Amino acid sequence: MNHPTPLTLAEQLAAAQTWWRDAGVYFIFHDAPRPWLADDAPSAEQALAPAGSAPVSAPPPEPRIGGDSALWPQDLAAFQSWWLQEPSLDFGGMHPRVAPRGRAAASLMVLVPMPEEGDETRLLSGPEGRLVASLTRSMEFDPSEVYVAAALPRRTLLPDWERLRSGGLGEVLLHHIALASPKRVIVLGTRVLPLLGHDPAQAAPGVSQLPIQERQIPMLASYAPERLLESARQRQALWQRWLDWTEGAPA
């Protein structure tokens, strides 16, 4: 009796396909849809990762500037020291950090974007400082009644103001103003205004009210000192704005 030679697996599959083809069956249909394009497709990073490697996780959020606000100094003298030492306020650069100067509850606070070129131990020690001093004297403020501060601890080349705002520098700055508790604020620098809550999509306000801990502090805004030094027209506009703000009367 002759025994047929067993078919290989490939021959069995070919025979099955031939049988179904001869029967007129060319496709297989299912009632339930099949997700050919899976929602959980691997990301580009996962697709390029070596086999067996751990999945790529999202980077942790950057720490807030100033750290835990519950630990912030609650008096002005302590804040001025903290301003020079807090690691999260060190944005890099070769220039030294410079402390604000003045006393609490001053008649006027002048806020600028950053220390000027050459500042080491005294904020605004050069031409920009002389401009601010001349301006405040013309406004009839005694130098002892003027508190001078900067939004950045050190002079910084091309700071990323939007990243600083989203990172929490504005909250630190508002806390600083609350501790200084001035009667008026002059902001010299339009890049500083978004840190204080101004919508950057809107035109910079000349005169407004700055809400600080249930207070409304009168605020006047203009260009940064270096811009004012370059433009007599802008200096004149600032002075006229001051006269309109105070109705020509001494502060």
Summary of the structure (lengths in Angstrom):
residues: 251
radius of gyration: 33.4
end to end distance: 123.7
largest distance: 127.1
contacts: 619
relative contact order: 0.12
helix: 37%
strand: 12%
